[in-house]
């Protein structure tokens, strides 16, 4: 169930666009639902399991996205920034 959220977010190198977030969230919902449904396929709890999988998949997606956008990406931008050049000697 954690795989869809990780896969969809793993390829962001800079701040994700709204389209990337939307497609990643859609992929997470669909894949989590399918994984949750087919885990107990044929039983009366298949839909309940699918709903729990979707909820937890979206929760994981949001947690990873929050971490990347507010902690990891800004830290990487500071590391990649070139040092400020001092004035040339007179």
Backbone torsions as a table, in degrees:
resi	resn	phi	psi	omega
1	UNK	NA	-27.1	-178.4
2	UNK	-80.0	-20.7	-175.6
3	UNK	-57.3	-46.3	-177.9
4	UNK	-59.1	-44.0	179.0
5	UNK	-64.7	-39.9	179.6
6	UNK	-68.6	-42.4	-179.5
7	UNK	-64.9	-43.2	-175.8
8	UNK	-70.3	-26.3	-178.3
9	UNK	-97.4	-20.9	-172.2
10	UNK	-61.9	-21.4	-173.6
11	UNK	-99.0	6.8	176.7
12	UNK	-76.6	120.1	178.0
13	UNK	-100.3	-24.8	175.1
14	UNK	-137.2	-174.4	-175.9
15	UNK	-55.8	128.4	-178.1
16	UNK	-72.8	148.0	176.1
17	UNK	-81.0	169.2	178.7
18	UNK	-64.7	-33.2	178.4
19	UNK	-65.5	-42.7	178.0
20	UNK	-63.0	-41.3	179.1
21	UNK	-65.0	-44.0	179.6
22	UNK	-62.7	-47.4	179.3
23	UNK	-65.8	-38.8	177.9
24	UNK	-64.9	-40.3	178.5
25	UNK	-67.4	-41.7	177.1
26	UNK	-61.4	-45.6	177.9
27	UNK	-60.8	-41.8	179.7
28	UNK	-62.8	-44.5	-179.5
29	UNK	-64.4	-47.5	-177.8
30	UNK	-65.6	-49.0	-177.6
31	UNK	-66.7	-41.7	178.7
32	UNK	-63.8	-41.4	178.5
33	UNK	-62.9	-43.7	178.7
34	UNK	-65.5	-42.8	179.2
35	UNK	-63.6	-44.5	179.8
36	UNK	-66.3	-38.0	-178.7
37	UNK	-69.4	-46.5	-176.1
38	UNK	-77.3	-9.8	177.1
39	UNK	-66.8	-40.6	178.5
40	UNK	-119.1	39.4	-177.2
41	UNK	-56.9	134.3	177.6
42	UNK	92.0	-4.9	178.3
43	UNK	-105.4	167.7	-179.6
44	UNK	-73.9	-12.9	-177.4
45	UNK	-97.8	8.0	-176.6
46	UNK	-61.9	-44.3	-179.1
47	UNK	-69.7	-37.6	177.0
48	UNK	-63.0	-42.7	178.7
49	UNK	-65.1	-37.8	178.6
50	UNK	-64.6	-41.4	178.8
51	UNK	-64.9	-41.0	177.6
52	UNK	-64.6	-41.1	179.5
53	UNK	-63.8	-42.5	178.4
54	UNK	-63.7	-45.8	-179.8
55	UNK	-59.9	-48.0	-178.7
56	UNK	-70.4	-32.9	176.1
57	UNK	-64.2	-44.1	178.4
58	UNK	-66.9	-39.3	177.5
59	UNK	-62.1	-44.5	177.6
60	UNK	-64.4	-42.9	178.1
61	UNK	-57.6	-47.7	-179.0
62	UNK	-64.4	-39.7	-179.9
63	UNK	-65.2	-43.7	179.8
64	UNK	-67.4	-42.2	178.8
65	UNK	-62.0	-43.2	178.0
66	UNK	-59.3	-45.9	-179.9
67	UNK	-62.6	-46.3	-178.1
68	UNK	-63.2	-47.0	-174.0
69	UNK	-71.5	-37.7	-173.3
70	UNK	-100.0	-15.6	-178.5
71	UNK	-124.6	-53.8	-171.6
72	UNK	-73.3	-51.3	-176.3
73	UNK	-63.9	-45.3	176.7
74	UNK	-60.8	-35.3	178.4
75	UNK	-66.1	-41.2	179.2
76	UNK	-68.3	-33.8	177.7
77	UNK	-67.1	-36.3	177.4
78	UNK	-68.5	-37.4	-178.9
79	UNK	-69.6	-39.5	-177.8
80	UNK	-78.1	-17.5	-177.2
81	UNK	-63.4	131.1	178.8
82	UNK	-68.4	148.0	179.4
83	UNK	-67.0	148.4	179.4
84	UNK	-68.0	133.7	-178.8
85	UNK	-85.6	136.6	177.7
86	UNK	-81.4	165.9	179.7
87	UNK	-67.1	146.3	179.2
88	UNK	-66.6	151.3	-179.9
89	UNK	-65.5	147.9	-178.0
90	UNK	-69.2	NA	NA
